Amino acid sequence: MKQLASETGAVAYFPQQPAELPGIASGIANELAHQYSLAYLPAPAGAASSLRSVAVRLAGRPGLTARTRTNYRADGAVSGLSARR
């Protein structure tokens, strides 16, 4: 779960006691209130399904980190994840 969360820009929570849940929910609500979405259109390079790396750096903002996916497939499929319905 931790690896999946890390690769997709998420966070995994593992509460040990029910009393931890309100703090976790509050932290999630705070994160959701401070999210940004970034998008770009990369130039075509290589095969249509090539795996490409993603890196986001926050210039001039010490102490802040960006949680992002580590890579993506150029054809839009989610690498390493299976879709569930």
N, C-alpha and C positions, 0 to 999 in steps of 0.2 A: 504494500500500500504506500509506504514512504517513497519508494522508487517511482511508482506511477504518479504520485503527487508531484514529485520533483520534476519529472520529465514533462509534465503538462502545465507547470506554473501554479499548481495548487498547494494546499497544505493538508496533511493528514492529522487527525486528532485521535488520541487514544485515551479517553478519560478512564480513570481507575475507580472513581466514585460518582454517583449521580449528582452530588453537590458541585462537581466541576462543570456540569453542563451549562448553567447560566453564564459563567465566565466565558466559556467557549462560544456560546451563542452571541454574547455581547461583542466579542472580538471579531467574529464573522460579520456581524452587522456593521461594525466600524470599518472593516476592510471593504465591504460592498459599497459603503457611502463614499469611499475615496479611491475608486477604481477609474482607470482611464483605458480607453481602447486605442490602439495604434494599428494602422494598416499601411501597406505599401504594395505596389505592383512591381515585382522584380522583372528584370529583363530575362527573356528566355535563354536558358543555358543548358546544354546537355539533353539527356533523355527526358521525356515528358513526366516520367515518374521518379526523377532523381531526388534523392534525399538532400535537403539543404539545411545548413545550420542557421540558427537565429541567435543574435546577441544584442541586448539592449543595455546601453550604458547611460547613466544619469550624470551628465556633466554639470559641475558646479553645485551638486547637491550631496555633500558629505553626510553619511549616516543613513541615506536612503538606498534601498535596493529594489530592483524590479524583479518580480517573479514572472517568468515567461516560459513558454515551451522551449525546449532545447533545439528542436529541428522541426521541419515539416516536409511533406512530399509535394513536389511541384504540381502533381495532378489533383491536389486538394484532399487526398485521402489522409486519414490520421494514422501516422506510423506507429506501430507497436500497440495499437488499441483495437479492440473489436467492437463493432457497433452492436448494441442490444436494444431491443424494442419490447 
